[in-house]
């Protein structure tokens, strides 16, 4: 196994997008994206997903349900690879922060995101 095969890369927003763009060439085990920028806010016709359609590297995207860079109902119609997993954080915005009225806290959403990321890393690296 090469060093990259046991490595998971990722980032927040643009950092996650860049990580997902270099994953195939780098030969990493997986990618974790916190708040992926599927499109510019208010411009859902300008998708940033072409490289996610054929990707063979496992990708976990942790996305707020209200993220203006890609809401749940928008992303559902994208033709993403089966290797791309989406985990939706309740009422979260681009920073995964929910509104007070939702009954969720930012700490709860962040803890859930970290737990999902840890499970994903464990799975793709073989523990």
C-alpha positions, -999 to +999 in steps of 0.1 A: +000+000+000+014+034-009+012+062+016-016+079-002-038+048-001-042+051+036-048+089+035-081+107+037-081+143+026-107+170+027-117+205+038-144+230+043-162+245+013-136+253-014-110+232+005-133+202+002-139+210-035-102+211-043-096+179-023-123+161-043-107+174-075-072+160-068-083+128-051-082+105-081-047+116-092-034+115-056-047+080-051-062+087-016-085+064+003-112+090+006-124+126+008-144+144+035-161+177+025-177+199+051-202+222+033-195+215-004-200+245-027-222+227-053-229+261-070-226+298-062-254+311-040-284+321-060-269+305-092-280+268-092-274+267-129-236+270-124-228+236-110-194+226-097-200+189-099-187+176-132-157+158-115-180+142-089-200+124-116-173+099-126-153+099-093-142+065-081-127+076-048-151+075-019-164+110-009-184+120+021-201+154+019-215+168+052-240+194+041-265+217+059-300+213+047-303+251+042-269+256+026-272+283-001-244+265-020-266+234-024-298+226-006-311+191-001-338+194-027-314+207-053-286+182-048-311+153-050-313+157-087-276+158-094-260+129-113-233+122-087-212+090-086-223+062-064-191+068-045-204+102-033-223+100+000-243+128+014-250+133+050-275+161+058-272+182+090-306+193+103-314+229+094-278+237+089-264+265+068-231+265+050-213+265+083-237+237+094-253+261+119-290+256+124-316+283+133-326+285+170-362+277+161-351+243+147-344+230+182-309+219+172-277+235+182-245+242+162-226+220+187-250+191+179-246+195+142-208+197+145-207+166+167-228+147+143-206+158+114-174+148+132-189+114+141-199+107+105-165+118+093-148+095+118-169+065+107-162+072+071-124+075+077-124+042+096-144+025+068-123+037+039-089+032+056-098-003+070-097+009+106 
